Amino acid sequence: MCILAFLIVTTGCQRRSADEGKPLVRVGSKAFIEGVVLGEIVTDVARSAGARVEHRSWLGDTSKTWNALLVGEIDVYCEYTGTLREEILSGEGLRDDAALQESLAKRGLRISRSLGFSNTYAIGMRKKIAQENNIRTISDLKTHPELHFGVSTAFAERGDGWKGLRARYGLPFSDAQGLDHTLVYEALKAGTLDAADVYTTDAEVRQYDLLVLDDDMHYFPSYDAVLLYRADLEERAPKVLKALLGLEGAISEDAMREMNARDKVEGVSEARVAADFLNKQLGYHIQVQDETLFQRLLARTLEHLLLVVVALVLGVLAAVPLGILAARRPWLGHMILAVVGAVQTIPALALLVLLVVVLERLGAFPAIVALFCYSLLPIVRNTYTGLHDIAPTVRESADALGLSSFTRLYLIDLPLASRSILAGVKTAAVITVGNATLGGLIGAGGYGLTILIGLNKNDWHLLLEGALPAMALALLVQGLFEAAERLVVPRGLRLAPAR
């Protein structure tokens, strides 16, 4: 571990020396293939223009990426005009581009012109079913209530989504329960759905031979792809910004659809897809070295261990004293156990989102705070139980010897309770390893990132690449604590009772 840490620090120092004097540009991307590919394109262009670039990919949904831009965690990401008007700034009634630019300027943000394509919502339908029922437009769906209609979770919740579409067209379908966007396509492919919302640039539209119905009542707004960036980028990195704005009008809808297909269908990495586009279409000379399986596993393992170790160490440092306090002050103990128990009941995803909002940060920090909170209950409770269950005769003997409170705690109480305390730490460690996978949803990396990418790409190999190491790490941690028990717990406490 010391050698590994030395190599990481040395490598970091070498990179800082090489990049000294270059402006830092932090690129973000949402957690879907097109967003990440566009993020890689922006990253390559910025780096070619002389910037130090950090690409924080797979950051989650629109709200997370937008908030990261607002608080300065990222400097630029690709957004869509329809999303800005109808979701992010929906309450402002922005009627034209000038109003949109003015609203963004008040927030210290700027927007580019269209990158050249629009990724608009549409209604896709299995072509065979559409032909059998002579359906070409969304209005034609009104006379076919027998069809199975589904929506993605995002579309169900958007202001310009399902409810508005159903009201505009008078569709006969009841409220549909939202599915993950990837699962919508799987349901269309399997035939359990006949029609659903799609994105016009999605590779699955062509892959699954779907018919995009004509929006004959013009419900869907324009979703032109644009660069959304912080205004201070104009001063910090004017040359880089000029290069980024050179992407305006450079990406056609067909080109974007082809890039999505190469990634989703052919399994080409986002970095290579982006580099190939820039090299062939815009004359760049980007070199890409794809990560090997070992490199990916090593990177995700180090990220996962960072989350687990930091959260668990902080948890032990806080929970053991709380458990001691709870055991020595019964009136306060009930309150402590009630609070840490209440924290444990909060759904992990809800707590993560709440921490991202409160801390105004994405990445490892809010993930570690959440994992720390979940580690408290088993350690506090087991510490309390181990100390509380010490036989009264032992306490009386300690008092008779005139031992101080601290001395009794150190020499008698904690050794006697060590087995229970260690069991609590072991439970907390296993829980933390599992919960740490949720960090992938907020840009914290770890095995959860691989699982998230696998879900978005519907790639079970990637799902296993994230899930199996997480399971193995949990088993390894449990085994290490079993071994540690032999070193920490006094031998007499580990002896089996005589029969």
Helices and strands as residue ranges (DSSP letters): H 2-19, E 24-28, H 33-48, E 52-56, H 62-70, E 76-80, H 81-83, I 84-88, G 90-92, H 97-106, E 109-111, E 121-126, H 127-132, G 138-143, E 149-152, H 153-157, H 162-169, E 178-179, H 181-190, E 195-199, H 203-207, E 210-212, E 225-230, H 233-236, H 238-245, H 253-264, H 270-281, H 293-328, H 330-344, H 348-359, H 364-388, H 392-400, H 405-408, I 409-413, H 414-435, G 436-442, H 447-457, H 460-488, H 491-494
